[in-house]
Amino acid sequence: MALKRSLVPQSVYRRQLAARLKELRDATGLTLAEVAGRLEVNQGSLSRIENGERGTTPVLVRALLDLYGVDDEHRRADVLDLVRADKEQQKPWWRKYSTVLTPTRYDGYLALEADATHLASYQPMLVPGLLQTEDYARAVISQMRKDLSPSQVESLVRVRMERQDSRLSGGNSARLWAILDEAVLRRTVGSIEVMRDQMRKLVEASEQPNIKVQLLPLSLGAHPGLYGPFVILTFPHPTPRLVWLENAKNSVYLESPEDVDNYTDTFEQLKSAAFGPSDSSTHIARISKELEE
């Protein structure tokens, strides 16, 4: 699989703005060089704006709209709204945690997750962050990030809890479909008590209308998900879906239609192979009960 990847994902609004500006320029037949010459701006800067690599200002966008002959006030307002929305997205709630988020570019994922309408998450090793209890999150982060001080660990735990409040509850909640390998629950993270509480939370979460949890049985053996965890993010139209992959030192996202379709096919295969949501809750409860014996 050819991976088209980036380490610093653009905001949803910036991606929309970039596509809109390129579409408008293409409609005029003007090249970037011609636009740069007429407006007396740097061609490289215009290119980065059209690629979504940098933001821009209302002043420059108005000049571009004038040059492209966009006279309709509603069309102009829609484009300028994207400029303002992109700027607002640069002031997220997680900015205060930037010192612990930036090294692995996790803040990039949070920016995307904040605007996703649907999240399809597959995890073969750990409970997804959006479904972790505070104690489970603390055990995971402290053991996986030995480079962090206790206070930094607590900062990341707070980020994880705030993510849950932000994305899974309230009027703007996302829909989450999470598939976990049974090995996730068989691995003791923290303590037996931590695991029991975690499994209780999974069962309770699955009762929410916007959350579905499925369990892949160990008896399944080898399956397409063994390549590793991934999240497929779906955004409001017309922003295309993308896939997020995370590893120890960095995170990347895949945005080519071929890559997204491949991971979507894999997720559908895993859904078909896993216990249904109701049976998954039953099996999770049974595994939890086994811990008490």
VMD Tcl script that draws the C-alpha trace (Angstrom):
set ca {
  {0.00 0.00 0.00}
  {1.42 3.36 -1.01}
  {1.12 5.73 1.90}
  {0.49 9.41 1.28}
  {1.33 10.87 4.62}
  {1.82 14.14 6.45}
  {3.10 14.85 9.94}
  {1.17 18.09 10.46}
  {-2.46 17.75 9.36}
  {-4.34 20.83 8.30}
  {-7.49 21.86 10.10}
  {-10.76 20.77 8.54}
  {-11.60 24.35 7.65}
  {-8.17 24.98 6.14}
  {-8.54 21.92 3.93}
  {-11.92 23.18 2.75}
  {-10.55 26.67 2.13}
  {-7.57 25.34 0.18}
  {-9.80 23.25 -2.07}
  {-12.20 26.15 -2.65}
  {-9.48 28.64 -3.58}
  {-7.82 26.20 -5.98}
  {-11.19 25.43 -7.57}
  {-11.89 29.14 -8.07}
  {-8.45 29.77 -9.56}
  {-8.71 26.78 -11.90}
  {-12.06 28.11 -13.14}
  {-10.35 31.32 -14.30}
  {-7.52 29.50 -16.08}
  {-4.92 31.54 -14.17}
  {-1.67 29.98 -13.01}
  {-0.25 30.54 -9.56}
  {2.52 32.61 -11.10}
  {-0.01 34.84 -12.83}
  {-2.03 35.32 -9.65}
  {1.12 36.09 -7.67}
  {2.19 38.63 -10.27}
  {-1.13 40.44 -10.39}
  {-1.49 40.65 -6.62}
  {2.23 41.18 -5.97}
  {2.44 38.36 -3.45}
  {4.84 35.46 -3.07}
  {3.99 32.51 -5.33}
  {5.29 30.02 -2.79}
  {2.96 31.43 -0.14}
  {-0.01 31.11 -2.48}
  {0.95 27.54 -3.24}
  {1.11 26.67 0.46}
  {-2.33 28.25 0.99}
  {-3.81 26.18 -1.83}
  {-2.17 23.06 -0.41}
  {-3.55 23.79 3.03}
  {-0.07 24.06 4.51}
  {-0.65 27.54 5.89}
  {-3.52 29.81 6.76}
  {-4.24 33.20 5.27}
  {-6.01 36.48 6.00}
  {-9.39 37.90 5.02}
  {-7.59 40.74 3.20}
  {-5.72 38.40 0.86}
  {-8.76 36.19 0.31}
  {-10.88 39.20 -0.64}
  {-8.22 40.18 -3.17}
  {-8.24 36.64 -4.56}
  {-12.03 36.62 -4.81}
  {-11.94 39.95 -6.65}
  {-9.35 38.62 -9.08}
  {-11.35 35.42 -9.65}
  {-14.49 37.41 -10.37}
  {-16.49 36.12 -7.43}
  {-19.16 38.81 -7.04}
  {-21.92 36.90 -5.31}
  {-21.98 38.03 -1.68}
  {-23.10 34.65 -0.34}
  {-20.25 32.81 -2.10}
  {-17.76 35.37 -0.84}
  {-19.13 35.12 2.70}
  {-18.85 31.31 2.64}
  {-15.16 31.47 1.70}
  {-14.38 34.18 4.25}
  {-16.19 32.17 6.94}
  {-13.69 29.36 6.31}
  {-10.81 31.79 6.88}
  {-12.25 32.90 10.21}
  {-13.11 29.34 11.27}
  {-9.55 28.21 10.55}
  {-8.18 30.99 12.74}
  {-10.54 30.06 15.57}
  {-9.44 26.44 15.33}
  {-5.91 27.56 16.13}
  {-7.11 28.33 19.70}
  {-8.19 24.88 20.92}
  {-8.87 23.80 24.49}
  {-5.80 21.53 24.41}
  {-3.34 24.35 23.70}
  {-2.51 24.58 27.40}
  {-1.13 21.03 27.16}
  {1.05 21.76 24.11}
  {4.34 20.92 25.84}
  {3.35 17.26 26.21}
  {1.30 16.99 23.00}
  {3.61 18.59 20.44}
  {6.56 16.13 20.58}
  {4.44 13.34 19.06}
  {2.19 15.74 17.11}
  {-0.83 14.45 18.99}
  {-2.25 17.96 18.90}
  {-2.66 17.45 15.15}
  {-4.92 14.47 15.77}
  {-6.96 16.37 18.37}
  {-7.60 19.16 15.84}
  {-9.01 16.63 13.39}
  {-10.97 14.67 15.97}
  {-12.59 17.87 17.21}
  {-14.38 18.32 13.88}
  {-15.10 14.71 12.96}
  {-18.71 13.56 12.82}
  {-17.86 9.83 12.82}
  {-14.89 7.93 14.25}
  {-14.17 4.32 13.34}
  {-11.47 3.04 15.70}
  {-9.71 -0.32 15.70}
  {-7.43 -1.27 18.61}
  {-5.61 -4.62 18.94}
  {-3.61 -3.68 22.05}
  {-5.32 -1.02 24.17}
  {-8.73 0.41 24.95}
  {-9.25 3.48 22.70}
  {-8.48 6.74 24.48}
  {-12.06 7.96 24.09}
  {-13.27 4.99 26.13}
  {-10.56 4.74 28.79}
  {-11.17 5.25 32.49}
  {-8.94 7.76 34.24}
  {-7.01 5.02 36.08}
  {-6.53 2.95 32.93}
  {-5.31 6.03 31.04}
  {-2.89 6.87 33.84}
  {-1.47 3.33 33.85}
  {-1.08 3.29 30.06}
  {0.54 6.71 29.78}
  {2.92 6.26 32.71}
  {4.17 2.91 31.39}
  {4.38 3.85 27.72}
  {5.86 7.34 28.21}
  {8.78 6.81 30.58}
  {10.16 10.16 29.42}
  {7.36 12.07 31.18}
  {7.32 13.42 34.70}
  {4.36 12.59 36.96}
  {2.86 16.03 36.33}
  {3.15 15.56 32.56}
  {1.46 12.18 32.84}
  {-1.40 13.84 34.71}
  {-1.64 16.48 31.97}
  {-2.11 13.79 29.33}
  {-4.67 12.01 31.50}
  {-6.64 15.28 31.70}
  {-6.42 15.67 27.93}
  {-7.88 12.19 27.50}
  {-10.76 12.88 29.88}
  {-11.52 16.25 28.27}
  {-11.54 14.58 24.85}
  {-14.26 12.25 26.06}
  {-16.41 15.09 27.37}
  {-15.87 17.11 24.21}
  {-16.52 14.43 21.60}
  {-18.86 11.87 23.15}
  {-21.35 13.96 25.08}
  {-23.38 17.09 24.49}
  {-25.15 18.40 21.43}
  {-22.12 18.16 19.15}
  {-21.10 14.61 20.01}
  {-19.46 12.41 17.40}
  {-20.53 8.87 16.56}
  {-17.91 6.35 17.65}
  {-17.66 2.77 16.40}
  {-14.88 0.99 18.28}
  {-13.59 -2.52 17.58}
  {-11.28 -4.08 20.18}
  {-9.36 -7.30 20.02}
  {-10.14 -9.55 22.99}
  {-6.42 -9.40 23.81}
  {-7.03 -5.82 24.94}
  {-9.13 -7.09 27.83}
  {-6.93 -10.06 28.62}
  {-3.92 -7.79 29.21}
  {-3.88 -6.49 32.78}
  {-3.17 -2.77 32.70}
  {-2.69 -1.17 36.12}
  {-4.41 -3.82 38.23}
  {-7.31 -6.23 38.27}
  {-9.49 -3.52 39.81}
  {-8.51 -1.05 37.08}
  {-9.43 -3.64 34.45}
  {-12.80 -4.38 36.05}
  {-13.64 -0.67 36.13}
  {-12.48 -0.32 32.55}
  {-14.67 -3.15 31.31}
  {-17.62 -1.72 33.22}
  {-17.08 1.57 31.43}
  {-16.98 -0.17 28.04}
  {-20.32 -1.82 28.70}
  {-21.87 1.44 29.92}
  {-20.46 3.39 26.97}
  {-21.91 0.91 24.50}
  {-25.37 1.75 25.86}
  {-25.07 5.33 24.62}
  {-26.85 5.90 21.27}
  {-23.76 7.39 19.60}
  {-21.32 4.63 20.63}
  {-20.95 1.05 19.42}
  {-18.35 -1.35 20.79}
  {-17.46 -4.68 19.20}
  {-15.09 -7.37 20.42}
  {-12.93 -9.55 18.18}
  {-12.63 -13.01 19.77}
  {-9.18 -14.50 20.30}
  {-10.46 -17.65 18.64}
  {-10.56 -15.76 15.35}
  {-6.81 -16.21 14.99}
  {-5.11 -14.16 12.28}
  {-7.13 -11.32 10.74}
  {-6.57 -8.10 8.71}
  {-6.36 -5.96 11.86}
  {-3.06 -7.48 12.94}
  {-1.20 -4.80 10.99}
  {-1.98 -2.40 13.82}
  {-4.41 0.20 15.20}
  {-6.02 2.93 13.12}
  {-8.80 5.51 13.22}
  {-10.93 6.53 10.24}
  {-12.28 10.07 10.62}
  {-15.32 11.33 8.73}
  {-16.01 15.06 8.45}
  {-18.90 17.24 7.29}
  {-19.24 17.47 3.50}
  {-17.22 18.31 1.45}
  {-14.15 17.52 3.59}
  {-12.89 14.03 2.65}
  {-12.29 11.28 5.18}
  {-8.81 10.37 6.37}
  {-7.02 7.67 8.34}
  {-4.89 8.39 11.39}
  {-1.98 6.17 12.40}
  {0.06 6.64 15.57}
  {3.38 5.17 16.65}
  {5.87 5.73 19.45}
  {7.69 8.73 17.99}
  {5.30 10.26 15.52}
  {1.85 10.23 14.01}
  {0.79 10.35 10.38}
  {-2.45 10.57 8.48}
  {-3.39 9.08 5.13}
  {-5.72 11.02 2.90}
  {-5.58 9.46 -0.57}
  {-8.91 7.84 -1.55}
  {-7.13 4.52 -2.17}
  {-5.65 4.42 1.33}
  {-8.90 5.47 3.01}
  {-10.87 2.89 1.02}
  {-8.39 0.15 1.95}
  {-8.70 0.88 5.66}
  {-12.47 1.19 5.34}
  {-12.61 -2.26 3.75}
  {-10.46 -3.61 6.60}
  {-12.76 -2.05 9.19}
  {-15.81 -3.60 7.51}
  {-14.12 -7.02 7.54}
  {-13.37 -6.64 11.25}
  {-16.98 -5.60 11.96}
  {-18.21 -8.74 10.24}
  {-15.76 -10.98 12.13}
  {-16.41 -9.47 15.58}
  {-19.22 -10.22 18.00}
  {-22.19 -7.90 17.47}
  {-22.51 -4.95 19.86}
  {-24.95 -6.74 22.19}
  {-22.96 -9.98 22.27}
  {-19.77 -7.94 22.75}
  {-21.18 -6.38 25.93}
  {-22.07 -9.87 27.17}
  {-18.56 -11.15 26.50}
  {-16.95 -8.11 28.11}
  {-19.05 -8.63 31.23}
  {-18.11 -12.32 31.27}
  {-14.38 -11.53 31.03}
  {-14.78 -9.01 33.86}
  {-16.48 -11.65 35.99}
  {-13.61 -14.05 35.34}
  {-11.27 -11.54 36.97}
  {-13.22 -11.87 40.21}
  {-12.75 -15.64 40.36}
}
mol new
graphics top color blue
foreach p $ca { graphics top sphere $p radius 0.5 }
foreach p [lrange $ca 0 end-1] q [lrange $ca 1 end] { graphics top cylinder $p $q radius 0.2 }
display resetview
